[in-house]
Amino acid sequence: MTDQLTQQQVNQTAWAACDTFRGVVDAGQYKDYILVMLFLKYISDHWNDHLETYRKQYGGDEARIRRRLERERFVLPEGASFYDLYEARNEANIGERINIALERIEDTNRAKLEGVFRNIDFNSEANLGRVKDRNRRLKNVLEDFAKPALDLRPSRVTEDIIGECYIYLISRFASDAGKKAGEFYTPSAVSRLLAKLAAPKPGDTICDPACGSGSLLIRAAEEVGSENFALYGQEVNGATWALARMNMFLHAKDAARIEWCDTLNSPALVEGDHLMKFDVVVANPPFSLDKWGAENADTDQFKRFWRGIPPKSKGDYGFITHMIEIARRQSGRVAVIVPHGVLFRGGAEGRIRQALIEENLLDAVVGLPANLFTTTGIPVAILVFDRSREQGGANEARRDVLFIDASKEFTPGKTQNVMDEAHIGKVLETYASRAEIEKYSHRASPEEIAENDFNLNIPRYVDTFEPEEEIDVAALQKQINTIEAELAEVRGRMAGYLKELGVDV
């Protein structure tokens, strides 16, 4: 019998712990309490496991043990572990004690965890109720996380399982949170597809300028196939930024630089007076963001909006423009999820779209199925831009744009549709070969796109029309005549039977 915990065991036990808050605290808020508690339990078990190992190795030499522990990824201050709080779970000030412990952990590990817990308050009456109810809930959640199935020591559970549990919980919270989930979660299948289309390679710098909880960045990192990469992200929501920092830590990607900022108005990934450049840029930015900062775009210090300023009520091309501007010239790749309106809306958006096409930056348009997201039932698309198509780039001779209609490639679910591996594989194979497949994909020339007034609506390029079965009108009329004759005969016999029974007809 193995002592190792499975992914399913950890996931189920962690999700069951949410029952303490479910129905009492909004899903958009209770996720923060659960994920912080998972994080605290992980670092406590990790620390204790190493402490036990070093005590066996160094005997009673506590000074030597402490020096060795201080060389670990983090330092857990004395009295601030999950188990210290568990022992104090019946205390009247347990919420305050948890806050103090988190603050001490943050202060001791400023390089990696500064600010991560500033948006979470375990002593909040507004979120967790009055003292008696709050204390009962916190006691319950501490007891839930003390269960054997959440013994997260490295000897019992791998970092992969911890990281995947974190993403699993985020996906479940997204389902509960509904439309609010768009602030922190991209469905797993969509993240995998986007990351594979972006195709990061060893040595690449990878950026997500609207990173949410960071799961898309982690999927992109997994595509590299080695640890030779650097991750960067920006997130405007403070609580979600904290989730991303913890997500990186739990996936052993502590070196990731995740900034808390407004990407469109005050980007923080800068070097001197210019924006940092990246090899790969991926994002699922907020759809058609209103009041995104159009009033400041004309005086943008980084001059990102030289192709045109997007409408003030729709920030889609603000994010697209930013992503292209931070992609490395002549080699950078961009993959972004967009609502379909981005493909065909006119005005300023139409002019920006035309400029991007005429610059030969657009590489592919991939239409996805409807109802993939918890936030919206509408179908979305992925745009792939490739700066190696620029003059001097490795693909400057490529002029066509590949259109893929994957809108029918899904498995229906109870509440959401899902793209399985086979569906994702078909998109990737078609993209890699740039194959033309009847009713699925088409390579459009610049002239063809220009003839369509730079409208990228997929049905203009991929004909998915299914012809209706031809109807033989003469044969159908003959069949109707036969049925009517048979019906008249039946009615006549029925009238005769009724007459014999003395019924007036």
Summary of the structure (lengths in Angstrom):
residues: 505
radius of gyration: 29.2
end to end distance: 83.9
largest distance: 114.1
contacts: 1615
relative contact order: 0.08
helix: 48%
strand: 11%
